[in-house]
Amino acid sequence: MTGYYRPVARFGELPTRHSFPLAGGLCWFDTVAVHERGGGVMTMPANEIPTDVLDKLTCARPTIAGMTMSRPNIMGILNVTPDSFSDGGQFNAPAQALAHAQAMQAEGAAIIDVGGESTRPGAAEVQCDEEIARTAPVIAAIRAQSDIPISIDTRKSTVGAAALEAGASLVNDVAAFTFDPALAKIAADAAAPVCVMHAQGSPETMQQDPTYDDVLLDVYDFLNERIDAAVGAGISRDQIVVDPGIGFGKTLEHNLILLRGIAIFHALGCPVLLGASRKRFIGTIGGGTDASDRVGGSVAVALFAARRGVQILRVHDIFATKQALDLEWAIGGAAMT
């Protein structure tokens, strides 16, 4: 059987004699949980796992779009859509979008993620011309005012090309280049970093009874395959970010399993992005009928992920998330010196 290695990440206390840094950051591990399909989970000392796996778990991740990966970065969400689940219609006017991007940067966002097509469950596909009209002018306006990294959240090559020409820094594809494989070549030709995300099905159908043999390992295998596909298209492996796709073709229990096991994705050797902000499962567990009532739960999930070495947190609530992270790192980081 093939083993999948999940570091048992720790943060905020002195490392042990036999510990290793996780992905070159302040989190560390001295124990690894080994998952096998149909074979359960066992733990073993980190210094006993295969050398190539240990190298992937420990090596520092290169800078992505100007962002250091040694501590968490906040990705601010800017949906220029009429129908996104949390903020649809709030920022689809160019002036409102620019003002919101500037506010997010002032609050501590390290990168702004611009999306012109809602990917909420049940959302219909947006035509390319409309998606370009929504996103490219906003990206150009942000770039004219700031050098902050900008990601384009799209599945489509023509949209990605227009965004990169307008000043985008990173391509964030929720379909991991399965919807429009030409998008990978567009990113490669521009030498742009990318994020590949797992989704089961399209936004229109993804929440219609999603099923997996083993959601954690199935998502891992998918991301591993999509990394190889991106490299094959000419994208440098050290410029690829992975995202397990919370809420994209997953039940509440699937989401929880992925969050509990999020550190397993470090074994892919790439930075990890988590986008769980304000999603429905937070309200189901913690209360909050409206998406805007899920700030506290979203921050809790972000902190949980940060303590497991996740390098990019895609969130709506920049100030609340950054405040929590700054306190966590001031307390926990100081405890490690």
N, C-alpha and C positions, 0 to 999 in steps of 0.2 A: 504493500500500500504506500501511496505517496503521503508524506508528512507535511503538514502546514504549521509553521512556527509562529506562535504569538508570544511576544515578549510580555512578561508580567510587569508592566510599567509602574514605576514609583516616582514620587516627586515630593519635595519638601522635607526631606530628612537626609542624614548623612549616608552616602552610598556605602555598601559593604566592601570588604576586601576583594570580593570576586565579582564585582559589578562592572557593567559596561554602560557607556553613554548611549542613549537611544537617539539614533539619527543625528548625532552630533549636538544635541540640545541638552537642557538641564534635567530632563527626565532620564531615568536609568533603570536597569534591570539586572538581576542576577539569576533569574529563573525564567524558563520558557515553557509555555504550554504547547504541547504537540498534538494537533488535531489530525485524526485520520477518518476518512470516509467509512462510516459504518463501524468504526473501531473505538469511538469514544475519545477521551482526552487524557493525556498523561503529562506530568511535569518532569522537567529535568534541569540540572544546572546549566546556565548559559554557556559555560566554558566547555560543555560536552556536545554542543550542537555542531553540525558541519561548518567548516570554516567559511565557505562561500555564503551560507545563510547568515552567519554572524557578521560578516563584512557588510552585507546589505542592511542589517539591522542597526549597525553602529556608525557607518560612515556618514559624515556631515553632508547634508544635501546642498548642492550649489544654489547660488542666488537665482531666483525666478522673477523675471520682470522687475528687477531692482530690489526685490524683497529678500532679506536674509531669512533663512529657514531655521535659525537657531532658537527662535521663540515664536509663539503664535502671531500671525498676522490677521487683521480684520479686513474682510472683503465686504464692502458696503453694497447693498442691493439697490439698484436703480431700475425699476420696471417702468418703461415708457409704453405702457399698455393700458387699454381700457378695462381689462378683465383679470388681472393677476389676483390670486386668492387673498392677499393681504392688503395690497396698496393699489389695486387696479384703478386707473383714472385719476390718481392723485398727482402724478408727475409726467403725464403724457404730453403736456404742453412744453415746448422747448425751454421757455423761461423758468417754469417750475422745476423742470429736470435739472437745469444748470444750478439753480439755487440749492436744490437738495443735494447735489453732488458736492457743492462747495461746503454745505453744512456738515456733510458726512466726513469730508476731509478735515475740517476744523475739529470735529469730535474725535478724530483718531483713526479713521479708515486708512489702511495702507494701499488699497486698490479699490476701484469702483467697478462693479459688474453691471453692464448695461444690457438689458434684454428687451426685445420688441415683440416677443411672442410668448404668451402665457403657456406654461407647461403644467398648470394645475390639472388635477384629474378631471377628465371630460372636456378639456379645452380643444377647440378646433384649430387646425393648421392655418397659419397666416401666410398669405402670398408673399413671395420674395420682395417684390417692389414695395409693398406696404411695410414690410419689416425693415427694409433699408431706409425708407422715408422716416420711420420712427426713430431709428438708432443712429445713423451716420451723422446727421446734423448735430445731435446731442453730443456725440463723441468729439466732433470737431470743435464744438463750443467749449467743452471741458478742456480739451487740449490747448485751446487758445488762451485759457486762463491759468493753466496749471500743468506741471509735469508729472502729476500723480499717475501711476500705472492704471490703465483702463482695460478691462476684459470685455469681450463681446460674447454674450450668452446666446448662441445660435447653433442650429443644426445644419445650416445651409451655406454652401460654398460662396455664392454670390453675395450673401449678407456678410460673411466673414471677410471677403475681399474688400468690400466697401468700407467696413469698419476699420480694417487695418490701414487702408489708405487714408481714412479720416483721423487716424492717430491711436487706434487701439494697440495694446501691448501684448495681449494674451487671448487665445481662443478657448472658450469654455463651452464644450459640446456635450449636452446631456445625452446624446445618442452615441458618443464615443466613435464618431465617424462611420456608424453603420447606416444612418439615414442618408447621408450624402458623402460618400468616400472622397470626393474631390476636395472637400474642406481640409483634409489632412495635407494634401499637396499645396493648397493655398498657404497654410500655416508654415509648411516646410520651406516654401520658396521665400517667405518673408522672414525666415529664421525666428518665428514667433513661438514662445512657449505655449503649451496647450494643457487643458484639463480634460481628461476622459472620465465620464461618469457611467455608472451602471444604471440601466432602466430596463424593466421587463415590459415590453409592449410600448405603444405610443401613448401620449397623454390622453387621447380619446378613450383608450381601452385599458390602460395599465392597472386600474384598480378593480377590474372585473375578475375576481377570484384568482389573484396571483399565487402561484405554487412553486416550490423548490424542493429538490432532494435534500439539500443542506444549504440554507440561504447564505451563511457566512462563507462557506467554501465555494459555492456556485458563483457568488459575486467576485471572490478572489480570482477564480479561474477566468472569468470573463475579463476582468481588468488586466490580468496577465496577458491574455490573448490580444487585447486592444493596445496594450503597450507595444507588443511585437508588431502589430499592424501599423502603428504610428511610426515606429522606427523604420519599418519597411518603406514607408512613404517618404522618408528623409528627415524626420523629426529627431533631434538628438535626444537620447534617452534621459539625459540629465536635465532636460527641459520639459519633462512630462510630469504632471500632477494627476493623482487619482482621487476619485470621489465615489464612495459606495452607493450614493443615490438614495438617501433616506426619503421614504414616501413615494418613490417612483416604482410602482408595481410591487409594493410591500404592504403587508398587514401590520397592525400595531405590534404583534409579536415579532415579526420579521425585523421591524425597526429596532426593537429592543435587543434582539440577538446581535444585530450589526453594531449597535452602540457598545454593548458589553465586550464585543470582540474586536473593536475598532483598531487596536494595536496590531492585529495580524497583518494589516495592509502595509505596515512598514517593511515587511519582508519582500515586498515588490521592489524596494530600493528607490522609491520615488516619494516626494512630499505628498501628504494626505490632506485633502480638503473635506470639510464637513459642512453640509447645508441642511440644517434642521430647524432653522429659525421660524418660530410661530406656526409650525406645522400642526396638523390636526391632532396627531397623537399626543402632543403636549397638552392640548386642551382636554382630550379624553381622560388623561391620567390626572392632570393637575387642576382641571377646571379652566374656564375661559372660553365661552361660546364664540366670541369675536376674536379674530386673529390678534388684534391689538391688545387683548387681555392676557397674552401668553408671553409677556416679556420676561417675567421671573423664571418661568420654566425654560425659556430659550437660553437664558444666561446660565442656568444650572447645567443644561446639556453642553453648552460651550465650555464651561469649566471642566466638566467631566472629560471631554475630549482633549482639552489642553493638557490635562494631567497625564494623558496617555500619548503625548507627543504629537498630536495633530497640529500641522503647521499653518493651515489657513482655515479661518472660520467665516463662513458666508452668513451674514446677519443683517437684519433690518435695524436693530437698535444698537447703534454704534457706541454711544456714550455709556450706556449701562453695561455693555459687554466689556468695553475697554476699562472701565472703572473696576469691574470685578477681576479682570485679568491682571491689571496693574497691582492690585492688592495681593492677589494670589502669588504673583511673581516676587513682589517685595518681601512677603513673608516666607514663602517656600524657597526662593532663591537664596535668601540670606541664611536660611537654615542649612544650606549646603556648603557654606564657605567656612 
